[in-house]
Amino acid sequence: MTGTELWRLGACEIAELLRIGACSAQEVTEAAVTRMRAVNPGLNAVVDDLGDAAMDEAATLDAKMADRGPVGLLHGVPVTVKINIDQKGRATSNGVAAFRDIVATEDSPVVRNLRNAGAIIIGRTNTPEFSFRPSTDNPAFGRTVNPWNEKKSPGGSSGGAAVAVISGMGALAHGNDLGGSLRYPAAATGAVTVKPGLGRVPACNPSARKERGLLAQLMSAQGVLGREVRDVRLGLNALMAYDPRDPWMVPLGLETGLPKLPRRVAIARDGLGFGLHPSVDQALTTAARALAAAGYEVEELEPPHVRECGDFGFRALMTESLALMRDDMTTHGSGAINRIFHDHLAVFPPFAGDEMLQAMGQRSRFVRDWQLFLEHHPLVLTPFLLHPIHDWNRDAEGVQGAREVLGRGQYSFAINFLGLPAGHVTAGFHEGMPVGVQIVGRRFREDMILDALGAIEAQVGPAAPRLGLGD
């Protein structure tokens, strides 16, 4: 293997090569760091270069490999970490210039689990201010560029993560998802991801001055993005190690050993009042055919309450954000992020008085009805975005821009509100850009989602090779 070839490999391939001694962690890391430093100046995905420290870590891993074999599942795999979680000795800026000096004194559970699995962190990736946009730009570090088309959004808030992995800067990228922040960037870049369900991957920022709101805890998830489904599976296997610092954490691995369920898939095509773009409709058809060819039973059947879940979920989130985040945003955020926040409030007005309590009560009804639906159809194939990815700044172009972008993402935050797992994979292309679909599953059945994503990927093929990834 040459250094040029090594950076192209996925996490599974790298882990296997290292296991059999075909290359060293230092060789793999050098290839990844060289690639990062070659292409990142034009993309601005990685905003904290840890390449030099990564090379030192690789040398240590090689010594451990010679002494007692691989450290863990991700031994020697180069990865990136999003700048909104704690990594000891690095700033948890969350895209906010005023937070660039908030240096973590210990690792978050995700970073700890990555390190325990043998991953090598080569850099930290960009996010919008407060991780609060479906695009990635901030005054502290600037805009992350979509390598497919610089006019298009790279997604958000894990836009830096998706751009890094799809362009070869690491074999896996950490990201997180409160309203779609893993799946928006996957949709924008052709990356693969799974948003785990509630309590599956531990989360905690020891540097945080206060706890997140309850709804943010219920809706958010930590995960990874990759170029292929099998790499996301490997990454989630590593991330799902128990950590007692997360009160929601369920001590249950990815390969759960839960009962085998029928491979039955419902297909949703409802445009939810915002219209379903023909390219998205075609992607759903392609994905459904791929699943049927792989032996799944597929049926056109709409799941319950999607529009209500989206509306209730985002309004509730804006209510909580207004109460718990607005002061920080006003004090430390730019004028741009405050205008965007105001426009979000106009599209999804906050609940007043006891309406918030009633909305949280309604959440139980939504979850119950979805669980009953999933009893017969354990998987649901849906659009993720109702239209192809938007232009990079469309969400910041007034109330109409926010309404267009957020409205077309109803399937995204509806699933966050429910706390269910959901994956995203490319199933077509439109005007040279990837178009993806979403697979939603039962709680604790990320394994079934990955299986279904893999069946689609086997038919369509990974998106990354179409990008070229030229030297």
ROKOL-918617 format. One record per residue (C-alpha): residue number from 1; residue in one letter; z, y, x. Coordinates in nm, 3 decimals, decimal comma. Each point is the difference from the previous one (the first is absolute). Example, Ala and Ser with C-alpha at 12.3 -4.5 7.8 and 13.67 -1.06 7.14 Angstrom:
! residues 2
R     i   aa        zz        yy        xx
R     1    A     0,780    -0,450     1,230
R     2    S    -0,066     0,344     0,137
//
This chain:
! residues 471
R     i   aa        zz        yy        xx
R     1    M     0,000     0,000     0,000
R     2    T    -0,080     0,351     0,121
R     3    G     0,208     0,305    -0,083
R     4    T    -0,279     0,132    -0,220
R     5    E     0,008    -0,312    -0,213
R     6    L     0,378    -0,022    -0,027
R     7    W     0,049     0,319    -0,200
R     8    R    -0,241    -0,132    -0,263
R     9    L     0,216    -0,303    -0,077
R    10    G     0,235    -0,029    -0,294
R    11    A     0,368    -0,085     0,014
R    12    C    -0,051    -0,373    -0,063
R    13    E    -0,260    -0,034     0,274
R    14    I     0,212     0,191     0,250
R    15    A     0,313    -0,200    -0,079
R    16    E    -0,189    -0,326     0,047
R    17    L    -0,163     0,106     0,329
R    18    L     0,338     0,099     0,137
R    19    R     0,159    -0,320    -0,122
R    20    I    -0,250    -0,217     0,189
R    21    G     0,008     0,223     0,309
R    22    A    -0,362     0,119    -0,026
R    23    C     0,108     0,358     0,072
R    24    S     0,314     0,200     0,063
R    25    A     0,185     0,256    -0,211
R    26    Q    -0,074     0,256     0,271
R    27    E    -0,375    -0,060    -0,031
R    28    V     0,009     0,025    -0,378
R    29    T     0,215     0,312     0,006
R    30    E    -0,213     0,171     0,263
R    31    A    -0,310    -0,064    -0,212
R    32    A     0,166     0,142    -0,312
R    33    V     0,139     0,306     0,178
R    34    T    -0,334     0,070     0,168
R    35    R    -0,174    -0,024    -0,335
R    36    M     0,259     0,228    -0,162
R    37    R    -0,041     0,265     0,268
R    38    A    -0,378    -0,018    -0,020
R    39    V    -0,045     0,043    -0,376
R    40    N     0,317     0,168    -0,123
R    41    P    -0,095     0,353     0,115
R    42    G    -0,280     0,001    -0,258
R    43    L     0,201    -0,163    -0,279
R    44    N     0,358     0,125     0,045
R    45    A     0,156    -0,314    -0,142
R    46    V     0,269    -0,047     0,268
R    47    V     0,213     0,310     0,058
R    48    D     0,260    -0,151     0,235
R    49    D    -0,160    -0,197     0,286
R    50    L     0,236    -0,273     0,124
R    51    G    -0,255    -0,171     0,220
R    52    D     0,190     0,026     0,328
R    53    A     0,321    -0,143    -0,147
R    54    A    -0,209    -0,269    -0,171
R    55    M    -0,134    -0,117     0,336
R    56    D     0,357    -0,037     0,128
R    57    E     0,093    -0,200    -0,310
R    58    A    -0,304    -0,222     0,050
R    59    A     0,109    -0,083     0,355
R    60    T     0,344    -0,096    -0,132
R    61    L    -0,158    -0,220    -0,269
R    62    D    -0,218    -0,175     0,257
R    63    A     0,312    -0,084     0,201
R    64    K     0,170    -0,137    -0,311
R    65    M    -0,311    -0,198    -0,085
R    66    A     0,002    -0,164     0,344
R    67    D     0,372    -0,076    -0,033
R    68    R     0,031    -0,133    -0,356
R    69    G    -0,318     0,051    -0,200
R    70    P    -0,091     0,248    -0,275
R    71    V     0,269     0,235    -0,127
R    72    G    -0,118    -0,019    -0,360
R    73    L    -0,293    -0,003    -0,243
R    74    L    -0,145     0,327     0,135
R    75    H     0,058    -0,068     0,371
R    76    G    -0,210     0,252     0,192
R    77    V    -0,181     0,139    -0,307
R    78    P    -0,060     0,378     0,032
R    79    V     0,106     0,192    -0,310
R    80    T     0,054     0,356    -0,118
R    81    V     0,292     0,140    -0,202
R    82    K    -0,014     0,287    -0,251
R    83    I     0,194     0,314     0,096
R    84    N     0,214    -0,004    -0,314
R    85    I     0,225    -0,290     0,107
R    86    D     0,260    -0,011     0,275
R    87    Q    -0,088    -0,128     0,343
R    88    K     0,271     0,044     0,260
R    89    G    -0,071     0,293     0,231
R    90    R    -0,292     0,136    -0,206
R    91    A    -0,014     0,280    -0,257
R    92    T    -0,008    -0,093    -0,369
R    93    S    -0,198     0,311    -0,088
R    94    N    -0,161    -0,121    -0,323
R    95    G    -0,281     0,245     0,070
R    96    V     0,232     0,302    -0,021
R    97    A    -0,002     0,242     0,293
R    98    A     0,368     0,087    -0,051
R    99    F     0,096    -0,368     0,037
R   100    R    -0,172    -0,063     0,333
R   101    D     0,334     0,002     0,181
R   102    I     0,176    -0,249    -0,230
R   103    V     0,018    -0,284     0,252
R   104    A     0,112    -0,341    -0,125
R   105    T     0,297    -0,157     0,177
R   106    E    -0,078    -0,351    -0,125
R   107    D    -0,288    -0,202    -0,137
R   108    S    -0,073    -0,035    -0,370
R   109    P    -0,016    -0,357    -0,136
R   110    V    -0,381    -0,002     0,018
R   111    V    -0,004     0,099     0,367
R   112    R     0,277    -0,248     0,076
R   113    N    -0,190    -0,281    -0,172
R   114    L    -0,323     0,088     0,180
R   115    R     0,176     0,001     0,337
R   116    N     0,185    -0,324    -0,077
R   117    A    -0,335    -0,160    -0,081
R   118    G    -0,138     0,108     0,339
R   119    A    -0,229     0,283    -0,115
R   120    I    -0,076     0,282     0,245
R   121    I     0,001     0,350    -0,150
R   122    I    -0,278     0,205     0,162
R   123    G     0,029     0,314    -0,213
R   124    R     0,129     0,173    -0,312
R   125    T    -0,243     0,103    -0,271
R   126    N    -0,059     0,314    -0,200
R   127    T     0,108     0,074    -0,356
R   128    P    -0,019     0,308    -0,226
R   129    E     0,305     0,224    -0,032
R   130    F     0,287    -0,191    -0,163
R   131    S    -0,250    -0,288    -0,042
R   132    F    -0,098     0,176    -0,319
R   133    R    -0,379    -0,004    -0,028
R   134    P    -0,279    -0,253    -0,059
R   135    S    -0,162     0,153     0,310
R   136    T     0,133     0,049     0,353
R   137    D     0,033     0,349     0,144
R   138    N     0,292     0,216     0,112
R   139    P     0,065     0,316     0,205
R   140    A     0,198    -0,195     0,263
R   141    F    -0,273    -0,242     0,107
R   142    G    -0,317     0,088    -0,190
R   143    R    -0,244    -0,204    -0,205
R   144    T    -0,074    -0,369     0,040
R   145    V    -0,375    -0,067    -0,026
R   146    N    -0,154    -0,286    -0,193
R   147    P    -0,225    -0,187     0,248
R   148    W    -0,245    -0,096    -0,275
R   149    N    -0,065     0,360    -0,107
R   150    E     0,187     0,304     0,128
R   151    K    -0,042     0,176    -0,335
R   152    K     0,195    -0,272    -0,182
R   153    S     0,376    -0,044    -0,019
R   154    P     0,152    -0,267     0,227
R   155    G     0,250    -0,055    -0,278
R   156    G     0,367     0,074     0,006
R   157    S     0,263    -0,009     0,076
R   158    S    -0,064    -0,281     0,251
R   159    G    -0,338     0,150     0,092
R   160    G     0,073     0,001     0,371
R   161    A     0,100    -0,366    -0,015
R   162    A    -0,317    -0,110    -0,180
R   163    V    -0,231     0,199     0,225
R   164    A     0,176    -0,135     0,309
R   165    V    -0,038    -0,366    -0,093
R   166    I    -0,351     0,019    -0,145
R   167    S    -0,126     0,173     0,317
R   168    G     0,162    -0,247     0,238
R   169    M     0,316     0,185     0,102
R   170    G     0,230    -0,299    -0,032
R   171    A    -0,039    -0,326    -0,186
R   172    L     0,246     0,094    -0,276
R   173    A     0,132     0,328    -0,135
R   174    H     0,329     0,059    -0,177
R   175    G    -0,012     0,212    -0,313
R   176    N     0,198     0,052    -0,319
R   177    D    -0,078     0,055    -0,365
R   178    L     0,187     0,202    -0,265
R   179    G    -0,293     0,087    -0,226
R   180    G    -0,290    -0,168     0,180
R   181    S     0,048     0,100     0,364
R   182    L    -0,107    -0,338     0,138
R   183    R    -0,279    -0,062    -0,251
R   184    Y    -0,155     0,350    -0,007
R   185    P    -0,071    -0,015     0,376
R   186    A    -0,123    -0,358    -0,033
R   187    A    -0,240     0,114    -0,272
R   188    A    -0,116     0,289     0,216
R   189    T    -0,056    -0,195     0,321
R   190    G    -0,073    -0,361    -0,090
R   191    A     0,330    -0,128     0,136
R   192    V     0,187    -0,284    -0,169
R   193    T     0,357     0,035    -0,120
R   194    V     0,267    -0,132    -0,231
R   195    K     0,266     0,222    -0,152
R   196    P     0,294    -0,240    -0,018
R   197    G     0,219    -0,010    -0,307
R   198    L     0,349     0,143    -0,032
R   199    G     0,244    -0,139     0,256
R   200    R    -0,249    -0,192     0,211
R   201    V    -0,014     0,205     0,325
R   202    P     0,322     0,174     0,105
R   203    A     0,003     0,380     0,019
R   204    C     0,255     0,246     0,134
R   205    N    -0,022     0,311     0,217
R   206    P     0,330     0,032     0,189
R   207    S    -0,090     0,361     0,091
R   208    A    -0,026     0,107    -0,367
R   209    R     0,240     0,276    -0,100
R   210    K     0,019    -0,131    -0,357
R   211    E    -0,107    -0,303    -0,199
R   212    R    -0,331    -0,010    -0,182
R   213    G     0,003     0,038    -0,375
R   214    L     0,042    -0,317    -0,204
R   215    L    -0,356     0,008    -0,132
R   216    A    -0,140     0,041     0,352
R   217    Q     0,203    -0,305     0,100
R   218    L    -0,139    -0,201    -0,292
R   219    M    -0,362     0,106     0,051
R   220    S    -0,042     0,000     0,379
R   221    A    -0,096    -0,286     0,229
R   222    Q    -0,059    -0,057     0,372
R   223    G    -0,304    -0,196     0,114
R   224    V    -0,292    -0,032     0,239
R   225    L    -0,372     0,069     0,005
R   226    G    -0,248    -0,219     0,184
R   227    R    -0,368    -0,066     0,039
R   228    E     0,023    -0,350    -0,151
R   229    V     0,216    -0,167    -0,263
R   230    R     0,143    -0,261     0,237
R   231    D     0,136     0,275     0,227
R   232    V     0,182     0,166    -0,290
R   233    R     0,152    -0,337    -0,087
R   234    L     0,124    -0,043     0,358
R   235    G     0,143     0,353     0,004
R   236    L     0,184    -0,045    -0,329
R   237    N     0,147    -0,328     0,119
R   238    A     0,157     0,197     0,285
R   239    L     0,111     0,299    -0,209
R   240    M     0,178    -0,203    -0,270
R   241    A     0,295    -0,085     0,225
R   242    Y     0,330     0,083    -0,170
R   243    D     0,185     0,321     0,091
R   244    P     0,333     0,082    -0,173
R   245    R    -0,059     0,374     0,024
R   246    D    -0,234    -0,017    -0,300
R   247    P     0,206    -0,055    -0,320
R   248    W    -0,311    -0,122    -0,188
R   249    M    -0,101    -0,258     0,262
R   250    V    -0,054    -0,354    -0,125
R   251    P     0,046    -0,263     0,276
R   252    L    -0,323    -0,181    -0,081
R   253    G    -0,295    -0,041     0,236
R   254    L    -0,367     0,040    -0,082
R   255    E    -0,068    -0,373    -0,015
R   256    T     0,260    -0,033    -0,270
R   257    G    -0,028    -0,363    -0,103
R   258    L     0,000     0,113    -0,363
R   259    P    -0,176    -0,223    -0,254
R   260    K    -0,377    -0,027     0,013
R   261    L    -0,152     0,211    -0,277
R   262    P    -0,336    -0,025    -0,174
R   263    R    -0,272     0,199     0,173
R   264    R    -0,071     0,207    -0,308
R   265    V    -0,116     0,362     0,026
R   266    A    -0,029     0,270    -0,264
R   267    I    -0,263     0,268     0,066
R   268    A     0,072     0,359    -0,106
R   269    R    -0,283     0,253    -0,032
R   270    D     0,161     0,274    -0,211
R   271    G    -0,095     0,345     0,132
R   272    L     0,327     0,138    -0,142
R   273    G    -0,170     0,312    -0,130
R   274    F    -0,142     0,096     0,341
R   275    G    -0,306    -0,224     0,002
R   276    L    -0,087    -0,300     0,217
R   277    H    -0,261     0,080     0,265
R   278    P    -0,290    -0,251     0,007
R   279    S     0,072    -0,089     0,363
R   280    V     0,360    -0,090    -0,088
R   281    D    -0,117    -0,201    -0,301
R   282    Q    -0,241    -0,188     0,227
R   283    A     0,276    -0,062     0,255
R   284    L     0,211    -0,155    -0,275
R   285    T    -0,290    -0,224    -0,099
R   286    T    -0,057    -0,105     0,361
R   287    A     0,370    -0,074     0,046
R   288    A     0,016    -0,198    -0,326
R   289    R    -0,298    -0,211     0,102
R   290    A     0,154    -0,066     0,340
R   291    L     0,324    -0,113    -0,163
R   292    A    -0,185    -0,222    -0,246
R   293    A    -0,199    -0,157     0,284
R   294    A     0,328    -0,072     0,179
R   295    G     0,133    -0,190    -0,303
R   296    Y     0,194     0,272    -0,182
R   297    E    -0,016     0,021    -0,378
R   298    V    -0,097     0,358    -0,082
R   299    E     0,019     0,174    -0,338
R   300    E    -0,072     0,355    -0,110
R   301    L     0,335     0,106    -0,143
R   302    E     0,178     0,335     0,021
R   303    P     0,365     0,000     0,111
R   304    P     0,254     0,206    -0,199
R   305    H     0,100     0,365     0,034
R   306    V    -0,199     0,097     0,312
R   307    R    -0,061     0,360    -0,107
R   308    E     0,358     0,035    -0,127
R   309    C     0,141    -0,147     0,321
R   310    G    -0,209     0,241     0,203
R   311    D     0,101     0,303    -0,205
R   312    F     0,368    -0,092    -0,027
R   313    G     0,019    -0,107     0,363
R   314    F    -0,151     0,312     0,150
R   315    R     0,182     0,236    -0,236
R   316    A     0,329    -0,170     0,083
R   317    L    -0,076     0,018     0,371
R   318    M    -0,083     0,371    -0,027
R   319    T     0,326     0,056    -0,192
R   320    E     0,200    -0,166     0,277
R   321    S    -0,198     0,175     0,273
R   322    L     0,055     0,338    -0,163
R   323    A     0,375    -0,061    -0,005
R   324    L     0,042    -0,156     0,343
R   325    M    -0,291     0,118     0,219
R   326    R    -0,097     0,345    -0,119
R   327    D     0,256     0,188     0,212
R   328    D    -0,114    -0,172     0,321
R   329    M    -0,363     0,049    -0,093
R   330    T     0,052     0,369    -0,076
R   331    T     0,202     0,059     0,317
R   332    H    -0,191    -0,214     0,249
R   333    G    -0,340    -0,068    -0,155
R   334    S    -0,319     0,198     0,041
R   335    G    -0,148     0,218    -0,270
R   336    A    -0,271    -0,265    -0,048
R   337    I     0,238    -0,287    -0,078
R   338    N     0,200     0,219    -0,236
R   339    R    -0,316     0,095    -0,190
R   340    I    -0,098    -0,368    -0,020
R   341    F     0,346    -0,089    -0,127
R   342    H    -0,029     0,272    -0,266
R   343    D    -0,340    -0,135    -0,107
R   344    H     0,141    -0,353    -0,022
R   345    L     0,269     0,133    -0,232
R   346    A    -0,268     0,155    -0,219
R   347    V    -0,185    -0,333    -0,029
R   348    F     0,313    -0,212    -0,046
R   349    P     0,269     0,233    -0,140
R   350    P     0,358    -0,105     0,070
R   351    F     0,217    -0,142    -0,275
R   352    A     0,254     0,234    -0,153
R   353    G     0,362    -0,075    -0,086
R   354    D     0,067    -0,361    -0,098
R   355    E    -0,374    -0,080    -0,002
R   356    M     0,037    -0,132     0,356
R   357    L     0,267    -0,246    -0,108
R   358    Q    -0,219    -0,111    -0,289
R   359    A    -0,297    -0,044     0,234
R   360    M     0,204    -0,219     0,234
R   361    G     0,104    -0,203    -0,302
R   362    Q    -0,365    -0,041    -0,098
R   363    R    -0,068    -0,136     0,348
R   364    S     0,186    -0,317    -0,094
R   365    R    -0,228    -0,050    -0,300
R   366    F    -0,309     0,049     0,216
R   367    V     0,123    -0,247     0,263
R   368    R     0,097    -0,254    -0,266
R   369    D    -0,340     0,016    -0,169
R   370    W    -0,180    -0,031     0,334
R   371    Q     0,211    -0,299     0,097
R   372    L    -0,086    -0,166    -0,330
R   373    F    -0,368     0,070     0,064
R   374    L     0,028    -0,143     0,352
R   375    E     0,153    -0,320    -0,141
R   376    H    -0,346    -0,107    -0,111
R   377    H    -0,210     0,195     0,251
R   378    P     0,195     0,005     0,329
R   379    L    -0,258     0,235     0,156
R   380    V    -0,178     0,308    -0,135
R   381    L    -0,319     0,142     0,152
R   382    T    -0,018     0,376    -0,058
R   383    P    -0,172     0,305     0,136
R   384    F     0,214     0,183     0,252
R   385    L    -0,179     0,334    -0,013
R   386    L    -0,218     0,049    -0,306
R   387    H    -0,256     0,183     0,218
R   388    P    -0,089    -0,020     0,371
R   389    I     0,229     0,186     0,238
R   390    H     0,011     0,376    -0,045
R   391    D    -0,089     0,274     0,249
R   392    W     0,271     0,060     0,256
R   393    N     0,149     0,314    -0,158
R   394    R    -0,081    -0,054    -0,367
R   395    D     0,364    -0,052    -0,101
R   396    A     0,081     0,347     0,140
R   397    E    -0,269     0,180    -0,200
R   398    G     0,215     0,122    -0,285
R   399    V     0,121    -0,173    -0,315
R   400    Q    -0,344    -0,140    -0,080
R   401    G    -0,028    -0,160     0,344
R   402    A     0,347    -0,151    -0,031
R   403    R    -0,075    -0,127    -0,351
R   404    E    -0,324    -0,164     0,113
R   405    V     0,153    -0,175     0,302
R   406    L     0,327    -0,105    -0,163
R   407    G    -0,156    -0,099    -0,330
R   408    R    -0,242    -0,234     0,172
R   409    G     0,295    -0,166     0,172
R   410    Q     0,188    -0,107    -0,314
R   411    Y    -0,016    -0,369     0,094
R   412    S     0,174     0,091     0,324
R   413    F     0,327     0,160    -0,102
R   414    A     0,021    -0,207    -0,320
R   415    I     0,057    -0,305     0,220
R   416    N     0,254     0,186     0,215
R   417    F     0,195     0,093    -0,314
R   418    L     0,010    -0,367    -0,096
R   419    G     0,114    -0,108     0,347
R   420    L    -0,263    -0,276     0,011
R   421    P    -0,193    -0,107     0,309
R   422    A    -0,368     0,094     0,028
R   423    G    -0,269    -0,043     0,263
R   424    H    -0,324     0,178     0,078
R   425    V    -0,323    -0,129     0,152
R   426    T    -0,355     0,131     0,027
R   427    A    -0,239    -0,150    -0,256
R   428    G    -0,304     0,225     0,031
R   429    F    -0,149     0,318     0,143
R   430    H    -0,127     0,327    -0,145
R   431    E    -0,195     0,258     0,197
R   432    G     0,112    -0,161     0,323
R   433    M     0,370    -0,003    -0,091
R   434    P     0,216    -0,301    -0,086
R   435    V     0,102    -0,058    -0,361
R   436    G     0,304    -0,218    -0,059
R   437    V     0,185    -0,189    -0,271
R   438    Q     0,366    -0,069    -0,063
R   439    I     0,173    -0,333    -0,066
R   440    V     0,339     0,024    -0,175
R   441    G     0,233    -0,299    -0,010
R   442    R     0,338    -0,122    -0,111
R   443    R     0,315     0,101     0,183
R   444    F     0,047    -0,191     0,327
R   445    R    -0,359    -0,133    -0,012
R   446    E    -0,162     0,207     0,273
R   447    D    -0,120    -0,337     0,132
R   448    M    -0,218    -0,049    -0,308
R   449    I    -0,135     0,353     0,030
R   450    L    -0,097    -0,064     0,362
R   451    D    -0,174    -0,323    -0,101
R   452    A    -0,207     0,187    -0,260
R   453    L    -0,081     0,284     0,239
R   454    G    -0,114    -0,260     0,250
R   455    A    -0,236    -0,156    -0,253
R   456    I    -0,161     0,339    -0,064
R   457    E    -0,021     0,080     0,371
R   458    A    -0,165    -0,338     0,066
R   459    Q    -0,280     0,100    -0,238
R   460    V    -0,041     0,371     0,083
R   461    G     0,103    -0,007     0,366
R   462    P     0,239     0,239     0,179
R   463    A    -0,099     0,366    -0,012
R   464    A     0,072     0,086     0,365
R   465    P    -0,317    -0,155     0,151
R   466    R    -0,212     0,229    -0,220
R   467    L     0,177     0,296     0,157
R   468    G    -0,152    -0,100     0,332
R   469    L     0,307     0,049     0,219
R   470    G    -0,227     0,093     0,288
R   471    D     0,144     0,046     0,347
//
